[in-house]
Amino acid sequence: MTQKNNSSTPIRIPTCAELATEGKTPDVLFWVGCAGSFDDRAKKVTKSFARILHHADINFAILGTEESCTGDPAKRAGNEFLFQMMALQNIQLLNAYHIKKIVTACPHCFNTLKNEYPELGGQYEVIHHSQFLLELIETGKIKVNGNSFRGKKITYHDPCYLGRANDVYEAPRDLIEKLDLEITEMKRSREKGFCCGAGGAQMFKEAEPGNKEVNIERAEEAMALSPDIIAVGCPFCNTMLTDGIKINEKQDKITVLDLAEMIAQANNL
């Protein structure tokens, strides 16, 4: 896979299959995920994170066309049989490539790979991209300059499968603070965070009957703080909050950005 960075210099991203023909294995597998592969908005996050990995000289690869859904939506929708079929297929592939470490920008993939694949034979070190980005900064592999965000007011939305499901609250916030930004917390945050409405396979079905859709409720909670930026660490949260902002016609004043996009922007990548 080849993509261009902001300076139009081509970046070559190898697939595991390509490395295997040379007898090599990546140190890190970047699990792109369905959203990061096919959703136009999430593709921007994928490219930002890939540019950061390349800039930090990380030996990474992707599965490319061999990557399939982790099976998370099937499991959340109650189809355990389909989930196990998909998971076992992925595990067989990952083990064939001797993958040990996986990083992903999707908390849904993160949770499934980390917590549900082991009992099916998939034993990997699985890291969310916020944790990996923080590690890159703290080890000096990348540097950040918060000038482009100076004076901006920011709030952060906790993805359910990153926060409450896996207790990852500090890494995203520490990452934002590296940009010399102070977070204004929403009333419902951290352990008491409020879902964007996409979890549990709700992303793929019509909303339940009620007075207000969940994503609008959450977007309005964020908008009440009058932020310039709503930071997210999940492609589904990104979509749901962006839609909520647009419904309230605030898209010209409030931007929803993934953490990887912010770090890439701070590095002019």
DRENDO-1510 file (C-alpha; in Angstrom, 1 decimal, always signed):
<recs>
REC; n; res; u; v; w
REC; 1; MET; +0.0; +0.0; +0.0 .
REC; 2; THR; +1.3; +3.5; -0.9 .
REC; 3; GLN; +0.0; +6.8; +0.4 .
REC; 4; LYS; +1.3; +10.3; +0.2 .
REC; 5; ASN; +2.1; +12.5; +3.2 .
REC; 6; ASN; +1.5; +16.2; +3.4 .
REC; 7; SER; +4.7; +16.9; +1.5 .
REC; 8; SER; +3.5; +14.6; -1.3 .
REC; 9; THR; +6.3; +12.1; -0.6 .
REC; 10; PRO; +5.0; +8.6; -1.2 .
REC; 11; ILE; +4.9; +6.3; +1.9 .
REC; 12; ARG; +5.2; +2.6; +1.3 .
REC; 13; ILE; +3.2; +0.6; +3.8 .
REC; 14; PRO; +4.0; -3.1; +3.5 .
REC; 15; THR; +1.5; -5.9; +4.0 .
REC; 16; CYS; +2.2; -8.9; +6.1 .
REC; 17; ALA; +2.1; -11.1; +3.0 .
REC; 18; GLU; +4.8; -9.0; +1.3 .
REC; 19; LEU; +7.0; -9.2; +4.4 .
REC; 20; ALA; +6.4; -12.9; +4.6 .
REC; 21; THR; +7.8; -13.5; +1.1 .
REC; 22; GLU; +11.1; -11.9; +2.4 .
REC; 23; GLY; +11.0; -14.0; +5.6 .
REC; 24; LYS; +10.2; -11.0; +7.7 .
REC; 25; THR; +7.7; -10.2; +10.4 .
REC; 26; PRO; +6.6; -6.7; +11.5 .
REC; 27; ASP; +7.2; -5.6; +15.1 .
REC; 28; VAL; +3.7; -4.1; +15.0 .
REC; 29; LEU; +0.6; -5.0; +13.1 .
REC; 30; PHE; -1.6; -1.9; +12.4 .
REC; 31; TRP; -5.1; -3.4; +12.5 .
REC; 32; VAL; -7.0; -0.8; +10.4 .
REC; 33; GLY; -10.6; -2.1; +11.1 .
REC; 34; CYS; -13.7; -1.8; +8.9 .
REC; 35; ALA; -14.3; +1.8; +9.6 .
REC; 36; GLY; -10.7; +2.8; +9.0 .
REC; 37; SER; -10.7; +0.9; +5.7 .
REC; 38; PHE; -14.0; +1.9; +4.2 .
REC; 39; ASP; -15.5; +5.0; +5.8 .
REC; 40; ASP; -14.2; +8.2; +4.2 .
REC; 41; ARG; -14.0; +10.1; +7.4 .
REC; 42; ALA; -12.2; +7.3; +9.3 .
REC; 43; LYS; -9.8; +6.8; +6.4 .
REC; 44; LYS; -8.3; +10.2; +7.3 .
REC; 45; VAL; -7.5; +8.9; +10.8 .
REC; 46; THR; -5.9; +5.8; +9.3 .
REC; 47; LYS; -3.7; +7.9; +7.1 .
REC; 48; SER; -2.7; +10.2; +9.9 .
REC; 49; PHE; -1.8; +7.3; +12.2 .
REC; 50; ALA; +0.2; +5.6; +9.4 .
REC; 51; ARG; +2.1; +8.8; +8.7 .
REC; 52; ILE; +3.0; +9.0; +12.4 .
REC; 53; LEU; +4.2; +5.4; +12.5 .
REC; 54; HIS; +6.3; +6.0; +9.4 .
REC; 55; HIS; +7.7; +9.2; +10.8 .
REC; 56; ALA; +8.7; +7.4; +14.1 .
REC; 57; ASP; +10.4; +4.7; +12.0 .
REC; 58; ILE; +8.2; +1.9; +13.4 .
REC; 59; ASN; +8.6; -1.5; +11.7 .
REC; 60; PHE; +4.9; -2.0; +11.0 .
REC; 61; ALA; +2.6; -3.6; +8.5 .
REC; 62; ILE; -1.0; -4.1; +7.7 .
REC; 63; LEU; -3.0; -7.1; +6.5 .
REC; 64; GLY; -4.4; -5.3; +3.6 .
REC; 65; THR; -7.1; -7.2; +1.7 .
REC; 66; GLU; -6.6; -10.1; +4.1 .
REC; 67; GLU; -7.9; -8.2; +7.0 .
REC; 68; SER; -11.5; -9.1; +7.9 .
REC; 69; CYS; -13.9; -7.7; +10.5 .
REC; 70; THR; -13.0; -8.9; +14.1 .
REC; 71; GLY; -16.6; -10.1; +14.5 .
REC; 72; ASP; -17.4; -7.5; +17.1 .
REC; 73; PRO; -20.7; -6.3; +15.6 .
REC; 74; ALA; -21.9; -9.9; +15.2 .
REC; 75; LYS; -21.1; -10.7; +18.8 .
REC; 76; ARG; -22.8; -7.6; +20.1 .
REC; 77; ALA; -25.9; -8.4; +18.0 .
REC; 78; GLY; -26.1; -11.8; +19.6 .
REC; 79; ASN; -24.7; -14.0; +16.8 .
REC; 80; GLU; -22.0; -15.9; +18.7 .
REC; 81; PHE; -21.6; -18.5; +16.0 .
REC; 82; LEU; -20.8; -16.0; +13.3 .
REC; 83; PHE; -18.4; -14.2; +15.7 .
REC; 84; GLN; -16.4; -17.3; +16.4 .
REC; 85; MET; -16.2; -18.2; +12.7 .
REC; 86; MET; -14.8; -14.7; +11.9 .
REC; 87; ALA; -12.5; -14.7; +14.9 .
REC; 88; LEU; -11.0; -18.1; +14.2 .
REC; 89; GLN; -10.3; -17.1; +10.6 .
REC; 90; ASN; -8.5; -14.0; +11.8 .
REC; 91; ILE; -6.6; -15.9; +14.5 .
REC; 92; GLN; -5.4; -18.5; +12.0 .
REC; 93; LEU; -4.1; -15.7; +9.7 .
REC; 94; LEU; -2.5; -13.7; +12.5 .
REC; 95; ASN; -0.7; -16.8; +13.9 .
REC; 96; ALA; +0.5; -17.8; +10.5 .
REC; 97; TYR; +2.2; -14.4; +10.2 .
REC; 98; HIS; +3.6; -14.8; +13.8 .
REC; 99; ILE; +2.0; -11.5; +14.9 .
REC; 100; LYS; +2.8; -10.6; +18.5 .
REC; 101; LYS; +1.8; -7.0; +18.8 .
REC; 102; ILE; -1.3; -5.2; +17.4 .
REC; 103; VAL; -2.2; -1.5; +17.5 .
REC; 104; THR; -5.6; -0.2; +16.4 .
REC; 105; ALA; -7.4; +3.1; +16.3 .
REC; 106; CYS; -10.8; +1.4; +17.0 .
REC; 107; PRO; -11.8; +0.6; +20.6 .
REC; 108; HIS; -14.2; -2.0; +19.3 .
REC; 109; CYS; -11.4; -3.9; +17.5 .
REC; 110; PHE; -9.2; -3.2; +20.5 .
REC; 111; ASN; -11.6; -4.7; +23.0 .
REC; 112; THR; -12.4; -7.8; +20.9 .
REC; 113; LEU; -8.8; -8.6; +20.0 .
REC; 114; LYS; -7.6; -8.0; +23.5 .
REC; 115; ASN; -10.3; -9.7; +25.6 .
REC; 116; GLU; -12.2; -12.1; +23.4 .
REC; 117; TYR; -9.6; -13.6; +21.0 .
REC; 118; PRO; -7.4; -15.2; +23.8 .
REC; 119; GLU; -9.9; -17.9; +24.7 .
REC; 120; LEU; -10.0; -18.9; +21.0 .
REC; 121; GLY; -6.3; -19.1; +20.7 .
REC; 122; GLY; -5.4; -15.6; +19.7 .
REC; 123; GLN; -2.7; -14.4; +22.2 .
REC; 124; TYR; -1.5; -10.9; +21.3 .
REC; 125; GLU; -0.3; -7.7; +22.9 .
REC; 126; VAL; -3.1; -5.3; +21.9 .
REC; 127; ILE; -2.7; -1.6; +22.2 .
REC; 128; HIS; -5.1; +1.3; +21.5 .
REC; 129; HIS; -3.5; +4.0; +19.3 .
REC; 130; SER; -3.8; +6.6; +22.1 .
REC; 131; GLN; -1.6; +4.4; +24.3 .
REC; 132; PHE; +0.9; +3.8; +21.5 .
REC; 133; LEU; +1.1; +7.5; +20.5 .
REC; 134; LEU; +1.7; +8.5; +24.1 .
REC; 135; GLU; +4.5; +5.9; +24.3 .
REC; 136; LEU; +6.1; +7.3; +21.1 .
REC; 137; ILE; +6.1; +10.8; +22.6 .
REC; 138; GLU; +7.5; +9.7; +26.0 .
REC; 139; THR; +10.3; +7.7; +24.4 .
REC; 140; GLY; +11.2; +10.6; +22.2 .
REC; 141; LYS; +10.4; +8.9; +18.9 .
REC; 142; ILE; +8.1; +11.7; +18.0 .
REC; 143; LYS; +7.8; +15.3; +19.2 .
REC; 144; VAL; +4.8; +17.5; +19.4 .
REC; 145; ASN; +4.3; +21.2; +19.0 .
REC; 146; GLY; +1.0; +22.5; +20.4 .
REC; 147; ASN; +1.2; +25.9; +18.6 .
REC; 148; SER; -1.5; +25.0; +16.1 .
REC; 149; PHE; -3.9; +24.3; +19.0 .
REC; 150; ARG; -2.9; +27.1; +21.3 .
REC; 151; GLY; -5.9; +29.0; +22.6 .
REC; 152; LYS; -8.3; +26.3; +21.6 .
REC; 153; LYS; -10.9; +25.0; +24.0 .
REC; 154; ILE; -11.2; +21.2; +23.9 .
REC; 155; THR; -13.3; +18.5; +25.5 .
REC; 156; TYR; -12.7; +14.7; +25.2 .
REC; 157; HIS; -15.3; +12.0; +24.8 .
REC; 158; ASP; -14.6; +8.6; +26.3 .
REC; 159; PRO; -15.4; +5.7; +24.0 .
REC; 160; CYS; -17.3; +3.0; +25.9 .
REC; 161; TYR; -15.1; +0.1; +24.8 .
REC; 162; LEU; -11.9; +2.0; +25.7 .
REC; 163; GLY; -13.0; +3.6; +28.9 .
REC; 164; ARG; -15.5; +1.5; +30.9 .
REC; 165; ALA; -14.7; -1.7; +29.2 .
REC; 166; ASN; -10.9; -1.5; +29.5 .
REC; 167; ASP; -10.2; +1.3; +32.0 .
REC; 168; VAL; -8.2; +3.3; +29.5 .
REC; 169; TYR; -8.9; +6.9; +30.7 .
REC; 170; GLU; -5.5; +8.5; +31.2 .
REC; 171; ALA; -3.6; +7.8; +28.0 .
REC; 172; PRO; -5.9; +9.9; +25.8 .
REC; 173; ARG; -5.9; +12.8; +28.3 .
REC; 174; ASP; -2.2; +12.6; +28.8 .
REC; 175; LEU; -1.8; +12.7; +25.0 .
REC; 176; ILE; -3.9; +15.9; +24.7 .
REC; 177; GLU; -1.9; +17.5; +27.5 .
REC; 178; LYS; +1.3; +16.9; +25.5 .
REC; 179; LEU; -0.2; +19.4; +23.1 .
REC; 180; ASP; -0.3; +22.1; +25.8 .
REC; 181; LEU; -4.0; +21.8; +26.0 .
REC; 182; GLU; -6.2; +21.8; +29.0 .
REC; 183; ILE; -9.3; +19.6; +28.8 .
REC; 184; THR; -12.7; +20.9; +29.8 .
REC; 185; GLU; -14.5; +17.8; +31.0 .
REC; 186; MET; -18.1; +17.0; +30.2 .
REC; 187; LYS; -20.4; +16.3; +33.2 .
REC; 188; ARG; -20.5; +12.7; +32.2 .
REC; 189; SER; -16.9; +11.6; +31.7 .
REC; 190; ARG; -14.5; +8.8; +32.6 .
REC; 191; GLU; -16.3; +6.0; +34.5 .
REC; 192; LYS; -19.5; +7.9; +34.2 .
REC; 193; GLY; -19.1; +8.7; +30.5 .
REC; 194; PHE; -22.1; +8.7; +28.2 .
REC; 195; CYS; -22.3; +6.5; +25.1 .
REC; 196; CYS; -22.3; +8.2; +21.7 .
REC; 197; GLY; -25.0; +5.7; +20.6 .
REC; 198; ALA; -23.0; +3.5; +18.3 .
REC; 199; GLY; -21.9; +0.7; +20.7 .
REC; 200; GLY; -23.5; -2.7; +20.9 .
REC; 201; ALA; -24.0; -2.9; +17.1 .
REC; 202; GLN; -26.4; +0.1; +17.4 .
REC; 203; MET; -24.3; +1.8; +14.6 .
REC; 204; PHE; -25.9; -0.5; +12.1 .
REC; 205; LYS; -29.6; -0.3; +12.9 .
REC; 206; GLU; -32.3; +2.2; +13.3 .
REC; 207; ALA; -32.6; +4.1; +16.5 .
REC; 208; GLU; -34.9; +2.8; +19.3 .
REC; 209; PRO; -38.2; +4.7; +19.8 .
REC; 210; GLY; -37.7; +7.7; +22.1 .
REC; 211; ASN; -37.7; +11.5; +22.3 .
REC; 212; LYS; -34.1; +12.1; +21.3 .
REC; 213; GLU; -31.3; +10.0; +19.7 .
REC; 214; VAL; -28.3; +9.2; +21.9 .
REC; 215; ASN; -25.7; +10.9; +19.7 .
REC; 216; ILE; -27.7; +14.2; +19.7 .
REC; 217; GLU; -27.9; +14.1; +23.5 .
REC; 218; ARG; -24.1; +13.5; +23.8 .
REC; 219; ALA; -23.3; +16.1; +21.1 .
REC; 220; GLU; -25.4; +18.7; +23.0 .
REC; 221; GLU; -23.6; +17.9; +26.2 .
REC; 222; ALA; -20.3; +18.6; +24.5 .
REC; 223; MET; -21.7; +21.8; +22.8 .
REC; 224; ALA; -22.8; +23.1; +26.1 .
REC; 225; LEU; -19.1; +23.7; +26.9 .
REC; 226; SER; -18.6; +25.8; +23.7 .
REC; 227; PRO; -15.5; +23.8; +22.7 .
REC; 228; ASP; -13.5; +24.5; +19.5 .
REC; 229; ILE; -12.6; +20.8; +19.3 .
REC; 230; ILE; -14.2; +17.6; +20.5 .
REC; 231; ALA; -11.4; +15.0; +20.7 .
REC; 232; VAL; -12.3; +11.3; +20.1 .
REC; 233; GLY; -10.4; +8.0; +19.9 .
REC; 234; CYS; -12.9; +5.9; +18.0 .
REC; 235; PRO; -14.2; +6.1; +14.4 .
REC; 236; PHE; -17.8; +5.3; +15.5 .
REC; 237; CYS; -17.8; +8.1; +18.2 .
REC; 238; ASN; -16.4; +10.4; +15.5 .
REC; 239; THR; -19.3; +9.7; +13.2 .
REC; 240; MET; -22.0; +9.9; +15.8 .
REC; 241; LEU; -20.7; +13.2; +17.4 .
REC; 242; THR; -20.0; +14.8; +14.0 .
REC; 243; ASP; -23.6; +14.0; +13.0 .
REC; 244; GLY; -24.9; +15.4; +16.2 .
REC; 245; ILE; -22.9; +18.6; +15.6 .
REC; 246; LYS; -24.3; +18.9; +12.1 .
REC; 247; ILE; -27.9; +18.4; +13.2 .
REC; 248; ASN; -27.4; +21.4; +15.5 .
REC; 249; GLU; -25.7; +23.3; +12.7 .
REC; 250; LYS; -22.5; +23.9; +14.7 .
REC; 251; GLN; -20.1; +22.3; +12.2 .
REC; 252; ASP; -18.6; +25.7; +11.3 .
REC; 253; LYS; -17.7; +26.3; +15.0 .
REC; 254; ILE; -16.9; +22.9; +16.4 .
REC; 255; THR; -14.5; +20.3; +14.9 .
REC; 256; VAL; -14.5; +16.6; +15.9 .
REC; 257; LEU; -10.9; +15.3; +15.6 .
REC; 258; ASP; -9.3; +12.0; +16.4 .
REC; 259; LEU; -6.3; +11.9; +18.6 .
REC; 260; ALA; -4.1; +10.7; +15.8 .
REC; 261; GLU; -5.2; +13.6; +13.6 .
REC; 262; MET; -4.2; +16.0; +16.3 .
REC; 263; ILE; -0.7; +14.5; +16.8 .
REC; 264; ALA; -0.2; +14.4; +13.0 .
REC; 265; GLN; -1.1; +18.0; +12.7 .
REC; 266; ALA; +1.2; +18.9; +15.6 .
REC; 267; ASN; +4.0; +17.2; +13.6 .
REC; 268; ASN; +3.1; +18.7; +10.3 .
REC; 269; LEU; +2.5; +15.2; +8.9 .
</recs>
